[in-house]
C-alpha cells in the first residue's frame, strides 16, 4: 500500500514539473516600456541615379569677306585693294559719296552673333548699325593711328537668318580730323567695311 502511494506521488510530481517547463517555454518575452519605439534595423534611403550634366553647346566663328554675294552694297561704295585688308580688299564710303546721301550695305547671315572687321583711323567716323531693322550701338572708328579692328555687334541672336545694315552716320569723334588722311579726304568721315565674323553652332 505504501509502495503504490509512493508511485502515485512520484507520478504527480513529474506531471507538475512538466507543466511548469511547458508554461515557461511558452511565456512571451516582455514588451518594452510604454512610449519606447520598437527596435528596427536601420536602412539607407534609396537615392535616384544622377544624370551627368548636358554638355554646353559649342560655337565657332566664320569670317566672310566683303566680296561675298551676301554683301549688298548701295551705290556710293568703293572697293579698294590693300594688302592690309582681311581678304586683300575693303569697301569704303562716306555720306554723300557718289551722290548717295546715306550709302548702306546689307549683309545677310545666319548665326547667333556677328562682329564687324573694319579700320579705325584719325579720319574715320561713326558707323550706324542695325540688325533686322533694329538699332544697335554705333561704332566709333576713330583711333589716333590706323589699325585693323574686330568689333562685336551682337552675341545673343536666335540662330536664324538675319540682315546686318551698315551706313555712315556722318558724325565723328571730337578728336577725329577727316582732312588728315584717307584715300580722298571727304567732306564727312570715312567708314571701312572689310569683313564680318559670324557665330554659328558647331
Long-range contacts (C-beta under 8 A, 24 or more apart in sequence): 57-201, 58-201, 58-202, 59-112, 59-199, 59-200, 59-201, 59-202, 60-199, 60-200, 60-202, 61-115, 61-197, 61-198, 61-199, 61-200, 62-111, 62-197, 62-198, 62-200, 63-117, 63-195, 63-196, 63-197, 63-198, 64-107, 64-109, 64-195, 64-196, 64-197, 64-198, 65-89, 65-194, 65-195, 66-90, 66-91, 66-193, 66-194, 66-195, 70-107, 70-108, 70-109, 71-105, 71-106, 71-107, 71-193, 72-105, 72-106, 72-107, 72-108, 73-103, 73-105, 74-100, 74-103, 74-104, 74-105, 75-99, 75-100, 75-103, 76-100, 76-103, 77-103, 77-105, 77-193, 80-183, 84-148, 85-148, 85-194, 86-117, 86-148, 86-194, 86-195, 87-194, 87-195, 90-118, 90-119, 90-192, 90-193, 90-194, 91-192, 91-193, 91-194, 92-183, 92-190, 92-191, 92-192, 92-193, 93-168, 93-190, 93-191, 94-125, 94-168, 94-170, 94-186, 94-187, 94-188, 94-189, 94-190, 94-191, 95-168, 95-169, 95-170, 95-187, 95-188, 96-186, 96-187, 96-188, 97-186, 102-167, 102-168, 102-170, 103-167, 103-168, 104-165, 104-166, 104-167, 105-165, 105-166, 105-167, 105-193, 106-163, 106-164, 106-165, 107-163, 107-164, 107-165, 107-166, 107-196, 108-161, 108-162, 108-163, 109-161, 109-162, 109-163, 109-164, 109-196, 109-198, 110-159, 110-160, 110-161, 110-162, 110-198, 110-200, 111-157, 111-159, 111-162, 111-198, 111-199, 111-200, 112-155, 112-156, 112-157, 112-158, 112-159, 112-199, 112-200, 112-201, 113-152, 113-153, 113-154, 113-155, 113-156, 113-157, 113-198, 113-199, 114-153, 114-154, 114-157, 114-162, 114-164, 114-196, 114-197, 114-198, 114-199, 115-150, 115-151, 115-152, 115-153, 115-196, 115-197, 116-150, 116-151, 116-153, 116-166, 116-193, 116-196, 117-148, 117-149, 117-150, 117-194, 117-195, 117-196, 117-197, 118-148, 118-149, 118-151, 118-191, 118-192, 118-193, 118-194, 119-146, 119-147, 119-148, 119-149, 119-192, 119-194, 120-146, 120-147, 120-149, 121-145, 121-146, 121-147, 121-181, 121-182, 121-190, 122-146, 122-175, 122-176, 122-177, 122-180, 122-181, 123-176, 123-177, 123-178, 123-179, 123-180, 123-181, 123-182, 123-185, 123-189, 123-190, 124-172, 124-176, 124-182, 124-189, 124-190, 124-191, 124-192, 125-168, 125-169, 125-170, 125-171, 125-172, 125-173, 125-176, 125-178, 125-188, 125-189, 125-190, 125-191, 126-168, 126-169, 126-171, 126-172, 126-173, 126-189, 127-166, 127-167, 127-168, 127-169, 127-191, 128-166, 128-167, 128-168, 128-169, 129-153, 129-164, 129-165, 129-166, 130-164, 130-165, 131-157, 131-162, 131-163, 131-164, 131-165, 132-162, 132-163, 133-163, 133-165, 138-169, 140-173, 141-189, 141-191, 141-192, 142-172, 142-173, 142-175, 142-176, 144-175, 146-181, 148-194, 150-197, 155-199, 159-200, 159-201, 164-196, 166-191, 166-193
